[in-house]
Every structure is written in C-alpha cells, then in structure tokens.
Amino acid sequence: MKKIPLAFASVALLASAASAALPESVDLLVVGGGASGVTAGVQAARMGTNTLIIEEQPWLGGMLTSAGVTATDGNYNMQGGLWGEFLRNLADQYGGFEALHTGWVSRVLFEPHVGERVFRNMVLEEMENLQAENNVILIAVGRDHGRWIATVRDADGKLKNIEARMLIDATELGDVAKMAGVKYDVGMESRNDTHEDIAPEYANNIIQDLTWVATLKDFGKDVTIPRPASYNREDYVCCSFNDLCTEPKEPARMRVPAEMITYGKLPNNKYMINWPVSGNDYYTNVIDLDREAREAEFAKAREFTLGFVYFLQTELGFNNLGLADDEYPTEDRLALIPYHRESRRIHGLVRYDLNDMTDPYDQPDALYRTGIAVGDYPVDHHHARYKGSDSLPDLHFHAVPSFNLPLGTLIPQDVDDLIVAEKSISVSNIVNGATRLQPVVLQIGQAAGALASLALAQGKEVKDVKVRDVQRVILDAGGYILPYLDVNNDHPLFRPLQRIGATGLLHSTSKRVDWTNQTWLNIDNPLLASDLVRLYEFYNMVSPYEGDAEMTVADALSAVKAIAEVQGYNVKKLDSTVRQLWKKYDFGKFNRKAKINRAQYAAIVDEVLDPFDTRDVTITGMFEN
C-alpha cells in the first residue's frame, strides 16, 4: 500500500474527509479515536478487519494530542508494537530520538500537532480496511439480532445508525461500557476488598485530578493574557520555590521557576504546562455527569489553567511565553480536551490489583501468563487539588516492578461482543495509576484490536478467544507480553524468552533503581536445579533434581529428553536440533559438560517441547488440560 508522507497527512485527510461518509455497517466499530482507539483500529485493519473509528474531536490521538500531554511516561526501554512504531515515527519527524529529549520530565517530548499528524498517517496507511471519522458523537448503543446498533450524530449534525458485529470502547471515560450495561467502579476501593495494603480503609468515589493542558510558545515579547474572571493567585503561589511561597506543602516535588517551565519543554521553543504542584491540576468528578454538566465543569478547568498561565506571566516573569497560536484549533488556544487520569473501571473477567503487579508468582491466579501489554512507570496519583487530600493515601510515585497487564482486564463480565480499552479496563484504582500511562494505553489498544479481529475471524465470543492466540499476534508485531529489560524486542532470543517466561518455567526478578522500575529475566545467569524442577512439575512429572546447583548442558538435555519421550515427541533429532540452536544463536562451542545459562535453556525448551503452543492457559492463567 502506498504510504502518504507525513508532511501531507493532514491535507490528505481533509481531502478524504470531504467525500467520506459514515458506513451503515462495519465489522468492528471503535468508539474513540484516542491513544487506544487509533492503535486498536490500526491493528485490526492490519489483520484484515473492516474497521471504523469514530471520534468526537477533530484530532486523533486523545491524551497524546488533543489533551496536550505530549511527554510520554515510561517504556522508553520497551519500545514494542505500535507504541514503538509511534515513537519511531515521531523521531523521524524531528530527525532522531535525541531531538525528542527537550525537557527533563521525559525522553520523548513533541508538539501536539506533530503527534496528531503521526497518528493520522498511521490510520491513512491502512485505508483499505480502516476508516476514521472525526466530529462524530455517539448518542446511544443497543443490540438488535446479535449485532450492535450505534446511533451517532455526524459532522453535519445528522443522526445516523451504524451496525457493527463488534464494539471497542476507546472513549476517555468508558461511556460506551455504561451505555452497554457493563458494571463498573468509580473511585477508590477499600483495602478490605482489594487486599492492597496501601489502599484506604474505606471505599470512596474520589478520582484523580484532571488537567487542562496549555501549550505555550516563546513569542519573544510581552504576550500577557487578560486576567481570568475567577483568578485567585493563592491557588498557584507555591508552584515553585519563589518569594511568594512561604509555606510550601510539597517542597520535595517543587522546583525553581525555570526548572518548572523546562519540565515540559517541547521542540521549537514550546512548553507543555501540565504541572502538578500548585499548578493546573484541577479536581472535579465528571465521570457520571451528562454532557451539559460535564461541559460546565470543563469550562471551570479551562479557566483554572488560564489563571495559571496568567500567574506565570505576571508573577514569575514569563510574559514572553503565550498560548501557542499554531497548535490547537480552539478559540482560547488551550488543548481540545482535558487530560483524564481516571475513568470508569469495568468489572472484567479478571481484576488486576497491586498484589498481582508486585508479586506475580505468589498469587492464586497466574495472571502474568496472560500478559498483553507492559509498563515500567510507578503508581502515580494526582490528588493535591482535592479538598481533604491529606486524608488519602500518598501515591506519588509508589514503587512497583515493571509489569505486564492481563488480557482479561479488557473483557467485560456480562456483555458480549464488547472490548474495553483506554483507562476503563478492569484494574484497581491504585493500579490505574500505572496502567493509565500513554505507552501502556497504546498497547492496550493494540491488544483490543487483535482480540476483536481474532474473535470475528474465528466466529467466537471475545471471552472464548485463546489467550495464546492474542499473545502470538502481539509477539508477531514486535510487542511485549512480559516486561524484561534484558531482552528487548530486537534481541535474537526475544520470542523464545517471552514465550518461556509466559509459561512460568523461568521466573524473573525485579528491583527499583532510582526512578526506574525494572524486571530482569537474568538470561546470562546459570540455570539452576530448581529451574529444572519447575520444568518437571509443568509436565506433572517427578524431578530427579533438587536444590540450587548450577546445571550443565548435559543436565538440561537429559531433562528435556526425559520429558519429550513421555510426551511422545521424536527425540532422535534432539542432539542435532540443539547443535543447530547453538549455531543459530551464536552460543559458542557446543560442550555438554559446560554450564548452561538461562537463555540457552529457554531456547532448547521452546524449540523442542514448545510449551507455549502446546499448553493453553485460561483467562486467569491456569493451564488447560
């Protein structure tokens, strides 16, 4: 398919949008063209599924573009799947990855309109199977003879019905899930329900602050905006260490004014204003409000951000920084939508909580075996603007290992032919503070698109699609199903090690290093007898090994041969197969007496026994058969 150059993507869109019409029927309807909506649509289209994305805003990309959060959090060392593709496309726009490292909050910062252009081009490249329509508002969804009927208001203001076999909810607040009758939670769970020791004692309906982002530009002259009507300088005086702040509440998180501004410095002398410390975070809970009531709250949030901009200009001396005039198509030059950190959280086939994240191998369910996305950002909650926030748990950068997200979090319990993405997946309130980040949400969308396409192609309900089938699609696309930092996706052993890790035959270790959350498979470490014990247990056999002695190549081959014989595999070619693996992966000289490391062992087990493909797992990670 001919690729449309990025420089002309928006022009091409305008030409196609003028003539495009909403189809009456599609196989897959993705409601929401945000971060997960785009990747869901692109992945489904690449699998041959006739897909339509509808989006309320004139832009694609959601929190990464329309909401102005153009600094990504985490996953820089795990650039898998469509998240990695988006990142590479951004780097191409600016001349390399180093050009994206303009601010100190992230290694990836970019202008909002450039991010939108990248997403738009990704969609346009799949025009054979994918259509994206902007300025389309969902009014209602219902079922008729086993198919979804979505009533929408199109860009011309006309009501239309779209029939779809499958729906993906990629909205910012989980609105489709509510319309479809999915049960959900809002706010914080009690620790008595989730057994998370840092959760509050009692449940509440408090959500994270949202932020209406401003993108500023250096105009080189005084561009001070008019004073907003509701402006209160006391709201902002402790945004940084300055002469105005006498009693700072969060000194550990404060910076001097210059550092506060360069936090979100973007290419081309622009600045993302998404500042959490007495900045433009704003508390309101709009999740279950109707459209009119939401807009009233949004107007307050916009004015609150304008107040912060006015404060920066008049009190801290940044009067040369004004609202960028070449970014958002909005009258006030603010972002198109707020940055929602929290949404409805559905009741899914599984609920992923902090214990699953921090101790994956010690839980009743083995959800780590069902991973479809990975993250390495800490649990980060914004509650400073909530009155009474002092009574809430302190969840500023709570340390967790890098983690993987289970497939069952995307699948509602009681509604068929619906997949839920974005931030509305089935996780605890606390875990949402890590799974809400942009790289994870992009992967969630890709998994949702893969799951939908498989269900449609196989003629199955979503809940009946095999976990391994979805994981194979993700691995084929260069995505991660486990968050190993010592095995990136261009490593020659990436697939075997991901597959063996997903069976649990090798366990990883985790640690916190400065700001990073790390998980390591320790592929160069010696194979231990305890690892072979786990292999025998996997096949319900009694192991002749015990303890933690270091194993040799001969030990590993003996174990694999014993299991292969019982399983009915042909072991005559075992020796030649292993020698070929040694050559393929450049393991050095083949020596049976030499110590074997974990990577070499994984390559043998994956090639000979193939436990990933031959033993399916349930949605909770339990082995079938």
Summary of the structure (lengths in Angstrom):
residues: 625
radius of gyration: 25.4
end to end distance: 42.9
largest distance: 82.6
contacts: 2271
relative contact order: 0.12
helix: 36%
strand: 17%
